Amino acid sequence: DHLHARDGHAHQHVERREYPQVPLAPPYRPLVWGDLNVIHTTDTHGWLLGHQKSSWAEPYYSGDLGDFSSFVTHMKQIALHKNVDLLLIDSGDLHDGTGLSDGYPPGDVDAHESNKFVERLPYDLMTIGNHELYGYADTYDMYTNFVPHLAGRYLTSNVNITVFNSDGKPESVPVGNRYAKFTTRKGRRITSLGVIFNFTGNDMNTTVQAVGDMVKEQWFVEVIAEEPDAFVLIGHMPVSNNSWPTVVNAVRAVHPLTPILIFGGHTHIRDCTQYDGRSMAMESGRYMETIGWMSADLHAAKHNRDNVTFTRRYLDQNRVTYEYHTRTSNRSFDTDHGRSITRGLEELAARFNLSHLYGTAQQDYTLSYNPYPSNGSLVSLFIEDAVPYALAINNTRASIPNIMIIDSWALRFDLLKGSFTKNDQLTIMPYQDSFLYIANVTSAIANQLLPAMNKPMAIQQKRDETQAVFSSHEIGDTPDSAWLEEIDDRPGAGGQASFGYVTRDSCPDADHADDTLHTPLPNYDVPFYVGSKPPNVTADTPIDVVFLNFLGKEIIGILNGLQKDKTYTMADVSSYSPTLASDILGLYAQGMWN
Ligand SMILES: Nc1ccn([C@@H]2O[C@H](COP(=O)(O)O)[C@@H](O)[C@H]2O)c(=O)n1
């Protein structure tokens, strides 16, 4: 009962990409439809050509945006046939993540080209993520070029951008629309908002209003006053442990019984929770790995106080899933529109030279499937080997002992065995962050930096700032990494081909939320801040403290807490190297893996 993800042999006359030529387990039961249904994406981060590596569980996410488009087209037809509503929703973070979004030539803007393909999907609602707000140029590009395509449905209830108005005066305006009220094909009246968590890392001339303040605004009070058939709230905000209750409670204070469907994001996990019996909130993973599905029976919930019947499902993003749920075959699945999206993305990849080869990796280096530190840890490889290697190239300070510090969240994805290309480099580290340093910190003080930065209090503060709770709901705590190799030998385990997400969320039927049955991958915690190996010098030796520019203020604060001989300020910080974070692994692979 295994189907092939890209079975080029079976129907050779049909034009399509042919990888991976590996069998994939299909979903194990059909979707449950209601009278209002939603397909949900979030945190796609430019992964529009899907996952192209053969290490497991990557083939399970091997669909591309063209395939997704074909899927949506078929699902819309099924919805018509069933005479029900189907909405398509995205919860933000289109930027920063692959060569398609980040491999642009100098002078261009991040994700400007890749977003042209996202525009070709029939999204009903979209909202903004923090990665649309790190640089003004990105936000301005969204405001000017992307938002108009959503025709009033790109929602930014608490995010503004400052632009010059028609009189040439600076004016702070919503990036998209604060809200949308619309009627579905079946005549349901929907009120929608698009909210981001209390993000503080946004660039100048963009503003993020605290969620607690937003719900007190007069416009908010007026928008929610009229009762719709359902509220559909979208936001770049995790559905557990975050500000959603602030929004939901504000709505509930006026409408105790109106059904509420919530679509969150940001923490890259599969998750679901219910704030009460007439609401459901789901989050649909990351990186085009997961397509979320929610259905609600709104008709049955009319004129009563009963719990609304909701379902949710996390679909693996591949053609086997898509064909299963649309009852199509490899021959009948592709639409012309979908194919042209795939072709366009492949042309963009070629234009950006994303297959440029830096070297060949002999093994997988992972973020969480191997312990840190270890030989299989990407964090170890990056900070202990690659960063010291790349920053030493043509650097007059290289002979001075140093310690190099990054935050491990800056690394975005695993480095997988095989060709290491420009695209791989950017999927792991898309940020053009620079490296800075503070000179003449004694080794004794410098060595205390990491433990101080990783203290539970400091990390809690960091988590509160980013509102990112990365406690995944995946099940997979494995004490022994050798398990990964051994799994092929375990009877009935299905081998490595069965690896994938195994989710237990907080909604009904919590163990059956995944659409395809998998064996969980191991999952190891990594400290938030990590460093290169400390130099072997005496405690009073002055050394360089080198760090990502992103961390400047934090390092200075901690350094001033650790010693009182000198008060450090940003004036003590200089550029360490012209090499950017996004170039590190390419330089390393070129030097070491050829
Ligand atoms: N220039 C940047 C921007 C961000 N980061 C890192 O990304 C994290 C946020 O990413 P999410 O997908 O979780 O929203 C942030 O905490 C930084 O670690 C960076 O390193 N450089």
The ligand as an SDF file (V2000), in Angstrom:
LIG
                    3D

 21 22  0  0  0  0  0  0  0  0999 V2000
   18.7520   38.5750   11.2570 N   0  0  0  0  0  0  0  0  0  0  0  0
   18.3390   37.5660   12.0430 C   0  0  0  0  0  0  0  0  0  0  0  0
   16.9710   37.3340   12.2860 C   0  0  0  0  0  0  0  0  0  0  0  0
   16.5980   36.2860   13.0920 C   0  0  0  0  0  0  0  0  0  0  0  0
   17.5370   35.4790   13.6410 N   0  0  0  0  0  0  0  0  0  0  0  0
   17.1300   34.3160   14.4560 C   0  0  0  0  0  0  0  0  0  0  0  0
   15.8480   33.8460   14.0790 O   0  0  0  0  0  0  0  0  0  0  0  0
   15.0360   33.6840   15.2400 C   0  0  0  0  0  0  0  0  0  0  0  0
   13.5790   33.9220   14.9130 C   0  0  0  0  0  0  0  0  0  0  0  0
   13.1520   32.9990   13.9310 O   0  0  0  0  0  0  0  0  0  0  0  0
   11.6550   32.3650   13.9890 P   0  0  0  0  0  0  0  0  0  0  0  0
   11.5110   31.5780   12.7210 O   0  0  0  0  0  0  0  0  0  0  0  0
   11.6090   31.5350   15.2040 O   0  0  0  0  0  0  0  0  0  0  0  0
   10.7050   33.4910   14.0390 O   0  0  0  0  0  0  0  0  0  0  0  0
   15.5920   34.7030   16.2230 C   0  0  0  0  0  0  0  0  0  0  0  0
   15.3100   34.3380   17.5520 O   0  0  0  0  0  0  0  0  0  0  0  0
   17.0750   34.6180   15.9300 C   0  0  0  0  0  0  0  0  0  0  0  0
   17.6050   33.5090   16.6120 O   0  0  0  0  0  0  0  0  0  0  0  0
   18.8860   35.7080   13.3980 C   0  0  0  0  0  0  0  0  0  0  0  0
   19.7480   34.9650   13.9070 O   0  0  0  0  0  0  0  0  0  0  0  0
   19.2640   36.7550   12.5920 N   0  0  0  0  0  0  0  0  0  0  0  0
  1  2  1  0
  2  3  1  0
  2 21  2  0
  3  4  2  0
  4  5  1  0
  5  6  1  0
  5 19  1  0
  6  7  1  0
  6 17  1  0
  7  8  1  0
  8  9  1  0
  8 15  1  0
  9 10  1  0
 10 11  1  0
 11 12  2  0
 11 13  1  0
 11 14  1  0
 15 16  1  0
 15 17  1  0
 17 18  1  0
 19 20  2  0
 19 21  1  0
M  END
$$$$
